[in-house]
Amino acid sequence: MKDLQKQKQDYLDQFKSRTYGRNLLKSDDPFDAPSEECGIFGLYSENDLDTFSLSQFGLFALQHRGQEACGISVMNQGRIFNLKDEGLVLDFYKDIREPETFMGNSAIGHTRYTTAGDKKKYNFQPFFAKNEYDQIILSIAHNGNLTNAKCLKAELEAEGVVFKATSDSEVILRLIQKNLDLGLRGAIKATMEKIEGAYSVVGMTRNKFFAFRDFHGIRPLVLGAIDEKTFVAASETVALDAVGAQYVRDILPGEIVYTNENEPGLQSFMVREDCQRNICAFEYIYFARPDSTLEGINVHEVREKSGMKIWEQAPVEADIVIGVPDSGVPAAIGFSIASGIPFRPVLIKNRYVGRSFIVPTQDMRERIVNLKLNPIISEIKGKRVVIIDDSIVRGTTSKRLVKILRMAGVKEIHFRSVSPPIIAPCYLGIDTPSKDDLISANMSVEELREYLGVDSLEFLSMENLIKILGSSNHCFGCFTEKYPVPKGDDEEFFK
């Protein structure tokens, strides 16, 4: 048990110096993994501080939420400076030639995940609005997805508003801009009363900072403080840790937090009082970093408990438990604790392999998997193995992993998914395949077991997932096809 506790701590400690890799196998097939749209980070202080470095640290901690592009807006002496480009966080900051331009008293930042057909630079965030003197007066970064963006965009265009991107995030920006004569809080309130769907937003004007969250709290947003005059808002608590901020609380569904030059500190305003928390269950299963805490629940503990629960639900005789790095490891540890079957980190990651190779043939693409993730054959040859993964989406990478293990001489393979079967796409900020491509929507568990070529296959039940999370007040749409908000008619509009 002591060895297992050390493995657990070593697993968590590694993400303090490198980015969290979620599931390395799925990185070569973006359609075989649900993809979070982005991570957001915001910082405000009454005093000047090193916003260049602090925003870099915060966004680096959120790199797992977006790896296509990065951007920042900084408030510096009453002016807003914006920069965004393709690439990873550290590469983006390395190319900034005048860091002093991005030193000020407030900053917001964004990391963007690759989405099919929507990789244009004009969709990178933060978005900003200018006045007639070509000065930036408003900037926002958004995580989520609006379900009524199409009709709102049409309304605004009819009023003469010009859009420069194809992202629903710009709808939020233009609505706030349109209503600024109501004051900042009034403009945000008017915007929240118009938009529908999932959204967590951080933003700034030339002298104010703000953050707000949708009425169901579907996408996460946490609040922290470095000192009594310096505040941080971010997608996950790991970003607070990265900049030395103490966690204060989660920003509430339907809440606006903002600064006001007439009042010290950070102010709070509830647009609606009767909001229900429905944070996305997949944040705990897959998206968030394991050392994050969301809505008071530690992500690693949820994943570890899911491994314990699936052992109770579907016990099996085996010699060894392995987890698909990185996201499957905590559940594998939990399965080992509950079952007594030893956990071994036998799938070895090559830390120097990039996101993907460019190769012309399918045969060569399959060989790439072995460059990224290779088993220690002596640990598994001739043995009965339980493999724990976070989820099965299209099933192609799970099948590939089974093939690797069979070639290594594994005697039996028992596959356990610590999420329920994914049977429906998401319209609220996650890029998932269509229903036709979701393998659990088109195959029975037995058919899928045969397709994967495993000796047994089990999914965590919805009942057990609810027990682990401690509540049914979450968004379970991808498992049940029932969503906290109507999906609207916009699902094809921004693809």
N, C-alpha and C positions, 0 to 999 in steps of 0.2 A: 504493500500500500504506500509506503514511503517513496518507493521508486515512481509510483504512479503520480503522486503529488508533485514530485520534482519534474516529471515530464509535463504535467499540467502547467507549472509555473514557467518552465522553459518555453513552452508553446506561447504563453501570453507575453513574456518578456521580449520575444524576438520582434514584435510589431512596434516596439519603441524606437527601433533603429532602421526598420525597413517597412515597406508598404505591405498591407494585408493582401494576400493573393486570392482570397475566396476559394475558388475551385480551379486549379491550374489546368485540369483536363479540358474544362469547358471553354477556356480562353481562346482556343483555336476554332471553336464553332459557336459564334455569338447567338445563333438561333437555338442552341441547346441549353441555354441558361437564361433565366429572367435577368434583365439588366435595369439597374436603377438609373434614372435619368441623370442625377447629379448630386453633389454635396454643396452646401452653402455655409458661409462663415461671415460673421460681422463683428466689428470691434469699434468701441467708442470710448473716448476719454475726454474729460474736461481739460486735460493738459496734452501737450504734444508728446508723442512717444514714437518708438521705432515701428511704425505700422508696416514698413517694408518687410522686416524680419518676422514680426508676429503674424502677419497674414500668411507669409510663406510657411511658417510652422503649422498654423491651423489648417491650411489647405493640404499640406503634406499628410497630415493625420487623416484627412478625408479622401486621399487619393483613390482608395478602393471604390468610391462612389462615382468616379468619373475619370477616364483616362484618355479621352480624345482631345480635350481642350481645357484651358485654364484662363481665368481672367480676374482682374481686380479693378476696383474704383477706390480712390483715396481722396479724402477731404484734407486739403492743405491750404491754410490761411484763407478760408472762404471760397476756395476754388476746388472743383472736382476734376481729377485726372483719371483717365480710363485706359486700360491696356488689356488686350486679350489675344490669344493665339493658340494654335494647335500645340499639342505636346503635353508631357507630364509636368507636374508642378516644379520640380527642381530644375528642369531644363528651361522652363518658361522664365523663372526668376534669374537664372544664370545669364540669360540673354538681355536682361534689362540693363542698359548702359548707364543710366543716371538714377541710381537708387534714391538719391536725395529728393527727387521729384515725388516719390511715393512715400515720403515721410510726412506725417501729419497727426491729426488727432482722431481720425476715424477711417476705417477701411471696410469694404465688403469684398468677398471673393466667391468664386464659383469653380467647381470641377465638373466637367461634362462627360457623360458616357456616350459611347458610339451608339447611334440609332440608325436603322436602315433608311436610306434615302434622304437623310436630313443632316448632312455633314458640312453645310455651307458655313463660311466664316461669319456671315451676317447673323447666324443663329447662336453664336457663342455669347456667353454672358460674362459680366453684368451688362444689361441693357441700360441705355441712358437717353435722356431727353434734353434738348437744348432750347435756349431762348432765342430771341431775334438777333442777339449779338453773338451767336454761335458759341455760347458758354453753356456747359453742362449744368443743369439745375436740379436734376433728379436722376438717381441710378438705383436699380434693383437687381437682385439675384433670386431666382425662384427654383424651388424643387417641387415637382408635382405635375398635375395635368388638369386643365379645365375641361369640363364637359359641355359648356355652352359657348366656347370661344368663337365658333363660326358665326353665330348670330350676333354676338357682341361686336365682332370685327366688322360685320356688314353695317351695323348701326353707326359705328364710329366713322367708317369710310363715307357713309351717307352725309355725315356732318362735316366732312372735309378733312378728317384725320388721315395722314399718310403713314402707311406702315412700311418698314424697311426690312422686315424679316418675315419668316413663315412660322414663327414660334408663338404658342399661346401666351408665353411669358410677356410678349410685347403688348398684348391686350391689357394685362394688369398695369404695365407702365403707362400706357396711354390713358387709361381710366383715371389713375391717380393724377396724372398731369392735367387732364381736363378739369378736375375738381379741386385744384389747388387753391382756388379762391375761397373754398370752405375752410381753409387752414389744413395743415398736414393731417391731423387726426380726423377731421371731417372728410378729407379726400379719401383716406384709406377706408373709413367706415362706408362711404358711398360706394367705393369699389367692391368691398366685401359683400355688400348687399346686392350687387349685380352678378358677380361671378359665382360659378358653381363648380364643384369638383374637389380636387385635392391640391392644397398649396401651402407651403411654408415659404416665407419671403423675408429677406433682410434688405435694407435700403438706406439711402441717405439723400438729403438735400444739401445745400451748401453750408448749412449750419445745424442740421438735425440728423439724428439716427433713428431708425425704426425697425421693428420686426413684427410680423403677424402670422397667424395660422388659421387654417380653415375651420369651419364649425364642427367638424368631426375629428380633427387632429390626426388625419390619416397619415400624413408625412411627418416625421419627427422634427422637433425644434426645441433645443435646450438653452437655458440661460445660465451664465456664470459671471463671476466678478473677480478681477485681479486685485482691485482695492475699491474703496468706497466711491471713487470717481471714475473707474474704468470697468466697462461692461462688455461681455462677449455673448453672442448668440450663434449657434451652430447646429448642424444636423445631428451631431453626436457628441457625447461627453468627452471622447478622446481628443477632440479639437480643443476643448477647454484645458485638458491635461497638458497638451502640447505647448500652450502659451502661459502656463502657470496660473490659470484661473480656477477658482473654486466653484463647483457646481452649486447653483442656487435652487433651481427648480426647472421643470419643463414649462415652456410657454403654453398657456391653456388654449384649447380649441375656442375659436372666436375672440381671442385676446389680441390687442395691439399693445406693444411696449414701445415707448418713444421718449425722446428727450425734448425738453422745452426750455428755451432760453430764460423764461420767467420763473422756472422752478428747478431746484437742484436735483441731481440724480436722475433715475429712470422712472418714468410714469407708466401707469397701466390703465387700460380702458377695455371693458368688455362690450363688444358689439352686441352679443347675445348672451344671456345668462343661463339659458336652458340647453347648453351644448352637451353632447355625449361623446366620450372618448372612444374613438374607433381606429386606433393606430394600426397600421398594416402588420399583420402577423408575420409576413415574410421578412420584415426588418429583423426579427429575432432568429428566424430560421436561417437566413442567408445573407442579407445585405449588410447589416451593421457589423462593425468590428467586434470581436468577442470581448474585448475589455471595455466596451461601452455599456452605459446604463441608460435605458429609455423608459420613461414613465415609472421610474423607481425599480425597474426590473433589470438585473444584470444579464447581459446577452449570453455570456459563457455559461452561467448557471442554467439558463433555459435550455441551451444545447446539450449540456451534460445530463440534465433531467430527461431530455427527450431520448437519449440513449438508454437511460435506466428504464424508462417507460416502455420502449419498444422491446426490451428484453422481457419485461413482465408480460407484454402483449403477445410476443412470439418467440419464446425461448427455443434454443437449438443447441445441440451438442457440437462443439467445435474446439479447435486447438489454439486459435489465435484470433484476435480482433484487430482490424486495421481501419483507419479512417482516411478518406480522400482529402489531402491537404488543399487549402487550409480549413475550409468550412466543416468538413466531416470529422475532424479530429476530436473536438470536445465531446461530441455524441459517442464516439468510439471509446473515449475514456469513461463516460458514464455507463456504457454497455458493459465494459470490463469490470467496473466497480460492482454493478448489480449482479453480474453473472459469475464473477470469479475467473472468467476466461482472460488470459493475459493480453494486454494491449501492447502492440509493438509498432513503432513508427517505421515500417519497412518500405513505404513508398517514398523514395528519396527524390527531392526536388533539386533541379539544377538552378541555382540562384542567378546564374549569369545569362540565362536564355531570355530573350526579349518576349514581347507579347505574341509574335507570330513570325514565321518564315514565309517567304514568297516562293512557292514551288509549283511546277506546272502539272504534276500528276497526282492522282489520288493515292497511289502506292507510296509515293514519297511523303505525302502529307500525313499518312498514318504512321510513318517512321518517326515523325517529329514528336509524337507522343512519348516515345521512349527516350528522346533527348530531354524532355521536360520532366518526366516522372518515370523513374525506373525502380523496380522492386529488388530487394535483397533476396536473391533466390534461395540461399541457404536457410533463411528464416521460414520460408513458406512451402518449399518443395515437399510434396507428399503429405501435406497437412490439410485439415479442414479449416477453412477461413471464413470468418464473417466480415463482410465489407460494409462500412457505414458511409452513406452519402447524404448530403443535405436534401436532395430532391432528384426527381427524374422528370425532365421536360420533354425533349424529343426522343431521348433514349440512345442516341447515337454514340455519345461519349461513354455512357455506362457500358454499352456493348463492347466498345473499344477497350475499356479497362478490364472487362472480363476476359477478353482475348489475351491481354498481356499476362494476366494471372494464370490462365490455362497454359500458355507457352512456358511459364516459369515452373510448371509441374504441380500446381495446386490440385489436391485430391478432390475437395468439395468447395463450392462457393455458395455462401448464403448471403443474399443481398438484402440490406435493410435501408429504407429511405425514412429519414426522420421528419418528413413532412407528409401530409396526406396526399393522395393523387391530385395532380394539377389538371383540372378538367376545363378551365375557362381562362381566356385572356384577361388582362387587367386594363382598365381605362383610366386609372387614377395615379399614373406616374411611374409605372413599371412597363418596360418594353418586353412583352412576352409574345411568342408566336401565336398565330391564329389557332382557332380550335381544331382545324383540320390537321395541324402539325403537332398538337399536344397528344402524346402517345397514350396517356391514360384516359383521354376522352374518346379514344378509338379502339382500345383493347381492354379486355378483362385482365385481372391480375395474373391469371394462369397463362393467357396468351402472351402477356409481356414477359413472364418468366421464361417461356420457351424462346421468345425472341432474343432475350439477353443471354440465354444459355446457362442459367444458374440452377442450382439444386433446390433453392427455395427463395421466395421473394415476399417481403412484407412492407407495408406502408404504415406509418404512425396513424392511428385513428383520429378523427376529428374530436371525439370525446376525450382522448388522452391529451391532445394538443390544448384543448380548453382547460383541462386540469393543470397542465404545466404552466400556462399563462395566468391562471388564477381567475379568469373572467372570459365571458363570451362577448365582451364589448371590444371586439377587434374587427378589422376588415378581413374577412375570410373569402373574398370574392373568387379568387383563383381556385379554391377548393369546392365552393358551393354554388357558384354563379349567382350569388346574392350579394349585392353591394350596398354600402351605407347611403349612397346617393345614386340617382338614376344615371345610366351611362350616357344618356343624351344621344345626339346624332352627329357628333363631331369626331368619332374615332378614326375615320379615314382622312380627316381634313389636314392634319399637321404631319402626316407621314411623308 
